[in-house]
Amino acid sequence: MATPVDTSTPAPEPDNSGKRKAWLLALLLILILAGAGTWAWYSLVGRWHESTDDAYVNGNVVEITPLVSGTVTSIGADDGDLVHAGQVLLRFDPADSEVALQAAEAKLARTVRQVRGLYSNVDSLKAQLQTRQAELQKAQQDYNRRKVLADSGAIAAEEVAHSRDDLTVAQAAVNSARQQLNTSSALVDDTVVSSHPEVMAAAADLRQAYLDHARTTLVAPVTGYVAKRTVQLGQRLQPGTATMAVIPLDEVWVDANFKETQLRDMRIGQPVEITADLYGSEVTYSGTVDSLGAGTGSAFALLPAQNATGNWIKIVQRVPVRIHLAPEQLKSHPLRIGLSTVAEVDLHDQSGPALAQQPPQQASYTTEVYDRQLVEADDLIARLIHENSATGKTAQR
């Protein structure tokens, strides 16, 4: 039986070229829109922001170092403790300094009394001079009277000679008394007891002894947290030995190291957004550019790069930029020194300078915890001078 032959016409294949063109056009349109969007984002946003993750928290590390030698008898704070300005951190054995202070007090008291004696000598010499002048006047009158009598022949010439000798002796006594008065007056002229050079020298010794005694107690210059404590009880310390540090965490800043190619439009005062790895993106700090470094990090390295060699390779340098942080944000989310951060600078505001134009008008950081020491020393000196003056009037005249 013969096999039937299929004489039907085959179905035409579908035309996919139109769909392919449509997809290609759509893809091209998407690429064009993406490129336009990227260009628009860069023109409006991207080129006005510079960021770096080479940024770290920095701050003041206030070293506590003694100014006098001593043996540690007390430690008032340990690592991590909060201390306030003026709080006692260390105490030395005060025995030696107390002895030196007592000796200086006695020296000042003795000097005041000796100077009082100089003023008394002047008064005594003034009285002696007046006495010698009266004697000279009497001798002059006796000589004049005897000379008249001698001219009339009433007395012998020998009496006149004796009278002349008495006049010469009286005149010499007056000259001697006047010279002694001038010598003594030169020691006290234009001074009072408190301003006499010898008293001032003794007062300076007492002031130094008082400071040495006060410095056996080391206090915190600022309010902050203790770190790097290395001192131990019984340790004998010399001036300048590092014992511990106090770090005021409410005054930290960020040192961001930007590439040199990122600094063209960066200016002082521009706003900065900072995120710390400690808190992540949930916490954002608002800061401002405080200053731009005067040199690259490699320029101030302990071993600067020597590029004058045949194997030199150019490396993009980084410049430290200091960023000021708002203290209010640091209170709610404190930072520690050395933490990693990400800093992004908004470059829209170009009104600020690239470098500082004026020197600082006041000290950046100050402490007043040591001012009281000199005040107390001066009060002690004034009291000793008053107590060792006759009635206090000599020191006031």
Secondary structure by P-SEA (a helix, b strand, c coil): cbbbbbcbbbbbcccaaaaaaaaaaaaaaaaaaaaaaaaaaaacccccbbbbccbbbbbbbbbbbbcbbbbbcccccccccccccccccccccaaaaaaaaaaaaaaaaaaaaaaaaaaaaaaaaaaaaaaaaaaaaaaaaaaaaaaaaaaaccccaaaaaaaaaaaaaaaaaaaaaaaaaaaaaaacccccccccaaaaaaaaaaaaaaaaaaacbbbbccbbbbcccccccccccccccccbbbbcccccccccccccccccccccbbbbbbbbccccccbbbbbccccccccccccccccccccccccccccbbbbbbbbbbbaaaaaaccccccccbbbbbbcccccccccccccccccccccccaaaaaaaaaaaaaaaaaaaccccccccc
